[in-house]
Amino acid sequence: MQKIEAPQNLTRLAYASIKAYILRQDLDEHTRLTEDLLSRQLGISKTPVREALNSLSTEGLIRIEARRGAYLRTFSLQEVKDLYNLREALEVYAVSVAEMSTNLIAALQRSATETEKHLQANDKLGHIEEDMRFHELIATATGNAELCRVLANVQSQIWMCRRKTYNLSSSTAPKAHGAIVAALEKGDRPAAQAAMRSHISLVRQRLIDYIEHH
C-alpha cells in the first residue's frame, strides 16, 4: 500500500486504500490486519484506520476480533448463493426501470471498452473497479438511492467472495456488458433483463462449482 499524503478526510482515504488492498492482494483468511500495521503502512494515525476498519466490518467485508485485529470475512456456500440471488433481483429490476439517455448509453459503452482494456492488461483492481462502475451507472439511472446503496454493498461482498477466483469468469464481463448495452440502446428492456440475468447467473454458477469442488 502507498502512504497517504493528502491531509483530507483520512478515514475515507484509509477506507479506500485498505479496501483496494484487500481486493488486489491474494490474502489468506488468517492474515491479521492490525491498526498498528495498517497505520504504519499508510503513514497515518490509528484513529482513521480504526474507523475505516469499523466501516469495512459493518459492510460485511472483514470481521474484527477484540484485542486480535481484523481478518478477511469468509463466506459459506449458502451466503454466496444468497448474495447472488439478491444481486440478480436488484440488477434485473434496475435495467427494467433505469432512465435511458444517450449520455448513459455512451458511458456504458466506454465502461465496457475499459473493462476489456483492464482485462487485457491483467489489471485486476482496474477491472474490478470498472466492472462495479458499469453496474453502478445503471443503478444510478434508476434514481433509487437505496437500491444504489444496497447494490454497492452486495457488489463489494461478492468481490470478496471472488477475490481468489478472479480468473474463473472475469473474461466474460466485456461481452456480457456489451450485450446489456446493445439491448438498452435498442430500447429492448426484456432483452436487457435477460442479458443481465444471464451475466449474473454464469458468474454465480462458476463460483458455486468452484466452491463445491474445493
N, C-alpha and C positions, 0 to 999 in steps of 0.2 A: 504494500500500500504506500502511496505517496503522502508525504506530510501535508497537512492543511495549513496554508499560509494566510489566506484571507481572513480578516477579523470580522466575518459576517456572522450569520446565525450558525454557531458552531455545532449545535445539536443537529440541525438539518444537514449540515455538511458531513458530520460524523455518521449520521444515519445512512446517507447516500453512499459514503465511502465503504462502510462496513458491509452494507447490503451488496454492493458491487463485488467486494472481496469474497463474500460467501458464494455468490453465483459464479464468479470467474474461476475460483480455485477448486481443485478436486480434494476438498477437505474430508477428513474422516469424521464420523459422527462423535468420536471420543475426543476430538480436538477441543481444548479449552480456550474459550475466548474471554480472557480476563480484562477487567477495566485497566489494570496496570499495563498489561502488554499492549492493548489497543491504544491507550493514551500515549505511550512512548512511540509507537509506530506512526501515529498521526501527528505527534508533536503538539498535543493539546492537553488540557487538564482532564481529570477523571469525570467531572460532573457532566459535561455534554456527552461523553461516551456512555455513562450510566443511563442518561435519558434516552440516548439512541438505542441502547440495548433493550430498555423497557418498551420502547415503541415496536421494535422487532419482535419482542416476546408477545406483545398484545396482538400483533398481526399473525401470530402463529408460525413464525419463521425460525425462532430459536426457543430454547427452554432455559430458564435461569434457575440454578440451584444455589441456595443460600450458602455463603462462605466458600463456594467452589468455583463459581463462574458461570458462563453461558456455554451452551452446546447447541449444535445444529439439531433441529427437530427431525425426527424420523416419522414416516407416515406408514400406517398399516394399509393393506390392500383395500380394505373397505373405505378408508379415508380417501384414498386415491380415486376410487370409483365415485364417492360422494362429491368430491371436488369437480370431477369432470362432468358429472350429471348436472350439477349446478351451473357450471360454466356453459354447457350446451344450451340449457334453458335460457340463460341470460343473453347469450350471443345470438341465438336464433331469433329471440324476441327483438334484440337490438336492430338486426338487419331488416326486420319487418316494419319498424316504426321510425327509423333514422331519417332525418330530413336531408334529402339528397340535394346536392348543388354541384355545379361544375368545379368549384374550388375543392369540395370534398373528394370528388372522383379523381381530380388531379393529384391531390395529396395522397390518396390511397395508391394510385399508380406509382408515384415516386417512392412510396414506402415499400411496395413490392419489389421495385428495382433495387432499392438499397438493401433489402433483405438478401437478395441474390448476391450482391457485391460482398456483403459481410460473410456469406456462406463460402464464396469462392476464396476469400482472403483468410478463411479459417479464424475469423474474428468472433469468438463465441459470445463475449459480452455485447459486442455491437449487434450481433444477430438477435440476441435475447431482447435487448432494448428496442430494436426496430420492430420485432415481432409484437411486443407488447404495445408499441405505439400504434401499429396498424389497427389492432382491436380497440385501442383507446379512442382512435379517431371516429370509429363507427359508434361506439358507446356515447361519446360526447355529442354526436349529432342527434341523439335521441332527446337531448335536453333534460335527461333524468339524472340529477346529481347523485342520488342514492344508488342507482344502478352502476354508475361510474365508480363510486367508492367501493361497493361490494365486489365488482368485477376486477378492479385493480388488485384487491387483496387476494382474490381467488387465483388470479394470474401469478402473483408472486409465490403463493404456496405451491402452485403447480410446477413452477420452475424450480422450486426447492426439491420437489419430487423427482424432477428430470435432470438435476444437475450432473448426475453420473451416467445418464443415458442420453445425453445431448445428441449423439450421432444416430440414434435409433430412427428419428423422424425429422430432424432439422432440415434435411434436404427436400422434404415435401412442401415446406412452407411457401416458397415463392410461387409455385404452380397453383397451390390451393388459394393463396391470396389473390392471384391473378384471376382465377375462376370466379371468386366472390365479386371482385371489382367489375369484371365483364358483365356479370348478371345485373349488378346495380346500375351500371352505365346504360343498360338496355331498359331499365325500369322493371325488370322481371324479378319481383320480390320472392315468389316461390322458388325460383332457381337460385337466388342468393341464399335463401334459407337452407335449401338442400346442399349447396356448396359449403356453407358454414358447418352444417351438421356432419357432412362427410369429412371435412377437415378435422374437426374435433374428435370424431369417432375413430379415425385412423390413428391419430396420436395416442388416444386413450388405450386402444386395443394393443398397440405395440408396447406401451409401457406396462400394461397389465400382464401381457405374455411374458415380458422380461422378469417382472416381479415373481410371477408364479413359478418360473423355471430357475430362479436364483434365490 
